[in-house]
Amino acid sequence: PLSAALSGPFPGGRVVRLHPVVLASIVDSFERRNEGAARVIGTLLGTVDKHSVEVTNCFSVPHNESEDEVAVDMEFAKNMYELHKKVSPSEIILGWYATGHDITEHSVLIHEYYSREAHNPIHLTVDTSLQNSRMSIKAYVSAPMGVPGKTMGVMFTPLTVKYVYYDTERIGVDLIMKTCFSPNRVIGLSSDLQQVGSASARIQDTLTMVLQYAEDVLSGKVAADNTVGRFLMDLINQVPKISPEDFETMLNSNINDLLMVTYLANLTQSQIALNEKLLSL
């Protein structure tokens, strides 16, 4: 259960592993919020292990908020979760998110709602107001405080947030980052050849860095690290042992196959276009 993951100290501290698709979904729901709504809230979904919780998905939940009261459509949240379980049965409710830079009195009430769905839920805040010119992202877990038998309160304890991603998410993040250097904030999708070129350039930069590290260790500039050495040895052992001549032969064979497929595709396209012309006569 979630409580077991958060009740005790983690190795290196309590950690919430957050995926970029969650942040994109939160920002999108904020941009599409109802007129007059100050913030949006939603349910966090993901998985739990004994070291951390991993937030992999989320969905927004309708709510009404005023100075005196707050109402959350928990029936909607329940139905959405039931539908989501049919697609991703391994993901459970981890807690909830809210846009904004602080925790309000209403946040405590909403947190109580989610405590019925998940024991000791996480609360994630995303500062869409961009205070201090950055989007601050923080995670909390609540703990009761006060004198037993008297008025009790709730204290939110911060958690460490670590950003992680799948390979498919990395592609989208890299593409979004490229828009930072575009004057109109728009960038087109790269062709297959451009992607291969970019990947080759990254591999070359990484190899240069690894070679420089090895040279620094051999020259005594940097102290040797056995863990890094074993990791590099594992990488070297994974490289296929193949002669340059055999590799060139394989590459040329694949290129010829690709050219043949391209030729057949163009030939098929021409035949279809010719057939359409004949039918229109």
C-alpha positions in Angstrom: 0.0 0.0 0.0 0.9 3.6 -0.4 1.2 4.1 3.3 3.9 1.5 3.6 5.9 3.3 1.0 5.7 6.7 2.7 5.5 5.8 6.3 9.2 5.1 6.7 12.3 6.9 5.5 13.5 6.2 2.0 17.1 5.5 1.2 18.3 9.0 0.3 15.0 10.6 1.3 11.4 10.3 0.2 11.1 10.4 -3.6 8.3 11.1 -6.0 9.2 10.1 -9.5 7.3 12.3 -11.9 6.8 11.7 -15.6 6.6 14.7 -18.1 3.2 13.5 -19.5 1.7 14.3 -16.1 3.0 17.9 -16.2 1.8 18.4 -19.8 -1.6 17.1 -18.8 -1.8 19.4 -15.8 -0.8 22.5 -17.8 -3.2 21.6 -20.5 -6.1 21.3 -18.1 -5.1 24.7 -16.6 -5.1 26.3 -20.0 -8.6 24.8 -20.7 -10.1 25.7 -17.3 -13.5 27.2 -17.0 -13.8 31.0 -17.1 -13.3 32.5 -13.7 -11.7 29.4 -12.2 -8.6 30.3 -10.2 -7.0 26.8 -10.4 -7.6 23.2 -11.5 -7.3 20.0 -9.5 -7.1 16.3 -10.5 -6.2 12.8 -9.6 -2.6 11.4 -9.7 -2.1 7.8 -10.9 0.9 5.6 -10.9 2.7 2.8 -9.1 4.4 2.2 -5.8 7.5 0.4 -4.7 9.3 0.3 -1.4 11.7 3.1 -2.4 9.5 5.6 -4.2 6.2 6.3 -5.8 6.1 6.9 -9.6 3.4 9.2 -11.0 2.8 8.2 -14.6 -0.7 9.6 -15.4 -3.4 11.9 -14.2 -6.8 13.4 -15.1 -8.5 16.6 -14.1 -11.6 16.6 -11.7 -14.3 19.3 -11.8 -14.6 21.3 -8.7 -16.2 24.6 -7.4 -14.3 26.8 -5.1 -15.3 30.0 -3.3 -13.9 31.8 -0.3 -16.2 29.9 2.1 -16.5 26.4 0.6 -15.2 23.9 -1.9 -17.0 21.1 -3.6 -15.3 18.3 -5.6 -17.1 16.0 -8.0 -15.7 12.8 -6.5 -18.3 10.7 -8.4 -16.7 12.0 -11.7 -13.3 11.1 -10.3 -14.5 7.6 -9.3 -16.0 6.9 -12.8 -12.9 8.2 -14.5 -10.7 6.0 -12.4 -12.8 2.9 -13.2 -12.5 3.7 -16.9 -8.7 4.2 -16.6 -8.3 0.9 -14.8 -9.6 -0.9 -17.9 -6.7 0.5 -19.9 -4.0 0.6 -17.2 -5.0 -1.8 -14.4 -1.5 -1.5 -12.7 -1.9 2.2 -12.0 -3.5 3.1 -8.7 -4.6 6.4 -7.1 -1.6 8.1 -5.5 -3.1 11.4 -4.6 -4.1 14.6 -6.3 -2.6 17.7 -7.9 -3.5 21.4 -7.9 -2.2 24.4 -9.8 -0.9 27.2 -7.7 2.2 28.0 -5.5 0.7 27.4 -2.0 -1.4 25.1 0.1 -4.7 26.8 1.1 -7.4 25.8 3.6 -9.4 24.3 0.8 -6.4 22.1 -0.1 -6.7 20.5 3.4 -10.4 19.7 2.7 -9.7 18.3 -0.7 -6.9 16.2 0.8 -9.4 14.7 3.2 -11.5 13.7 0.2 -8.6 11.9 -1.4 -7.7 10.2 1.9 -10.8 8.1 1.4 -9.5 6.8 -1.9 -5.8 6.4 -1.0 -4.2 6.1 2.4 -1.7 8.9 3.0 -2.1 10.4 -0.5 0.4 12.7 -2.2 -0.4 16.3 -3.0 1.4 17.8 -6.0 1.4 21.6 -6.6 2.3 23.1 -10.0 2.9 26.9 -10.0 1.3 27.9 -13.3 1.6 31.6 -12.2 5.4 31.2 -12.8 6.4 33.1 -9.7 10.2 33.8 -9.7 10.0 33.2 -13.5 9.9 29.4 -13.2 7.3 26.7 -12.8 7.8 25.5 -9.3 6.7 21.8 -8.8 6.5 20.4 -5.2 5.1 17.3 -3.7 3.8 16.8 -0.1 2.4 14.2 2.2 0.2 15.1 5.2 0.7 14.2 8.8 -1.6 15.0 11.8 -0.4 17.4 14.4 -1.8 18.8 17.6 -2.6 17.7 21.2 -4.4 14.4 21.5 -8.0 14.9 22.5 -7.9 18.5 21.5 -8.2 20.3 18.1 -6.1 18.5 15.5 -4.5 20.0 12.5 -2.6 18.8 9.4 1.0 19.5 8.5 2.2 19.0 4.9 5.7 17.5 4.7 7.6 18.1 1.4 8.9 15.2 -0.6 11.8 15.0 -3.1 10.6 15.2 -6.7 12.6 13.5 -9.3 11.8 13.8 -13.0 11.9 10.5 -15.0 10.7 9.6 -18.5 10.2 6.7 -20.9 12.0 6.7 -24.2 8.8 7.7 -26.0 8.4 10.6 -23.6 12.0 11.7 -24.2 11.3 12.2 -27.9 8.4 14.7 -27.1 10.4 16.5 -24.4 13.4 16.9 -26.8 11.1 18.3 -29.5 9.5 20.8 -27.0 12.9 22.0 -25.8 13.8 22.9 -29.4 11.0 25.4 -29.5 12.9 27.5 -26.9 15.4 28.5 -29.6 12.8 29.1 -32.3 11.7 32.8 -32.7 8.0 31.9 -33.2 8.1 29.0 -30.8 7.1 26.6 -33.6 9.2 23.8 -34.9 8.5 21.0 -37.4 9.0 17.3 -37.0 12.4 16.0 -38.0 12.8 13.6 -40.9 14.1 10.1 -40.3 17.5 11.1 -41.8 17.7 14.1 -39.5 16.8 12.0 -36.5 19.6 9.5 -37.4 22.0 12.4 -37.7 21.1 13.9 -34.4 21.3 10.5 -32.7 24.7 9.9 -34.2 25.9 13.3 -33.1 24.8 12.6 -29.5 26.6 9.2 -29.6 29.7 10.9 -30.8 29.6 13.5 -28.1 29.1 10.8 -25.5 32.0 8.8 -26.8 34.2 11.9 -26.7 33.3 12.5 -23.1 34.0 8.8 -22.2 37.3 8.9 -23.9 38.3 12.1 -22.2 37.4 10.6 -18.8 39.5 7.5 -19.6 42.5 9.6 -20.6 42.1 11.7 -17.4 42.1 8.6 -15.3 45.1 7.1 -17.0 47.0 10.4 -16.6 46.1 10.7 -13.0 44.0 13.9 -13.3 40.9 12.1 -12.1 40.7 9.4 -9.4 39.6 6.0 -10.7 36.1 4.8 -9.9 35.6 1.1 -9.8 31.8 1.4 -10.4 32.3 3.5 -13.5 35.0 1.2 -14.7 32.8 -1.9 -14.4 30.0 0.0 -16.2 32.2 0.9 -19.1 33.5 -2.7 -19.3 29.9 -3.9 -19.5 29.2 -1.4 -22.4 32.3 -2.6 -24.2 31.3 -6.3 -23.9 27.9 -5.4 -25.3 29.4 -4.1 -28.5 29.0 -6.7 -31.3 32.4 -8.1 -32.4 32.3 -7.7 -36.1 34.9 -6.8 -38.6 34.7 -3.5 -40.6 34.3 -5.4 -43.8 31.4 -7.5 -42.6 29.8 -4.4 -41.1 30.1 -2.5 -44.4 28.6 -5.5 -46.3 25.6 -5.6 -43.9 25.1 -1.9 -44.2 25.1 -1.9 -48.0 22.7 -4.9 -48.0 20.3 -3.0 -45.8 20.6 0.1 -47.9 19.9 -1.9 -51.0 16.8 -3.4 -49.4 15.6 0.1 -48.4 16.1 1.5 -51.9 14.2 -1.5 -53.3 11.3 -0.9 -50.9 11.3 2.8 -51.8 11.3 2.0 -55.5 8.4 -0.4 -55.2 6.4 2.1 -53.1 6.9 4.9 -55.7 6.0 2.4 -58.5 2.8 1.5 -56.6 1.9 5.2 -56.1 2.4 5.8 -59.9 0.2 2.9 -60.8 -2.6 4.1 -58.5 -2.3 7.6 -59.9 -2.4 6.2 -63.5 -5.5 4.1 -62.6 -7.3 7.1 -61.3 -6.6 9.0 -64.5 -7.9 6.1 -66.6 -11.1 5.8 -64.6 -11.8 9.5 -64.9 -11.7 9.4 -68.7 
